[in-house]
Amino acid sequence: MGSYYMAANAYVSDGGAPLNSTTRGIVIYEGAPTTTTPIMPLMPAFNDTPTAHKFFTTITGLAGGPNWVPVPHQIDEHMFVTVNMGISACPTCLNGTRLSASMNNYSFVNPTSLSLLQAFYFNVSGIYTPDFPNTPPVKFDYTNENINVLNPSLSITPKSTSVKICCAS
């Protein structure tokens, strides 16, 4: 029982400039002492291919576990989701912008008054919008870094608390 860092960083295979993109959070177990600060774990290098390969090839589900639910065989939602690094406004940053992770060009903003799950469960409006897109806003060549680099609709990622509600139970 205690508090621990949960951390992740980006993997870049080409050996370019290292990214400072580590994301981290602190998991604090109920009843844990609040006087101790967890130690940030040592992270692998951004281009550590063997570690990245081992991580991605050993991800498994909890098939047969107590909360396991089989994957549905009938598809009722079709989405094409892209994950990217964009730019967001940052009034306190040196050049007025900063890097911002995004999905389908939306950068997520945590709600301030209630969690998403609580808002959904208790049917509270104004916490999120149910308009997360099924596709990115612009179709482009995802592998050619020379195309669309300066297109603001691709590089500027609006901040939102947008979700996709699907899969009726």
Sequence and secondary structure as in RCSB ss.txt:
>XXXX:A:sequence
MGSYYMAANAYVSDGGAPLNSTTRGIVIYEGAPTTTTPIMPLMPAFNDTPTAHKFFTTITGLAGGPNWVPVPHQI
DEHMFVTVNMGISACPTCLNGTRLSASMNNYSFVNPTSLSLLQAFYFNVSGIYTPDFPNTPPVKFDYTNENINVL
NPSLSITPKSTSVKICCAS
>XXXX:A:secstr
  EEEEEE    TT  S     EEEEEE TT  SS          TT HHHHHHHHHS    TTSTT     SS 
       EEEEEEE TTSTTSEEEEEEETTBEE   SSS HHHHHHTT TTS BS   SS SS   TT TTSSTT
 HHHHB  EE B       
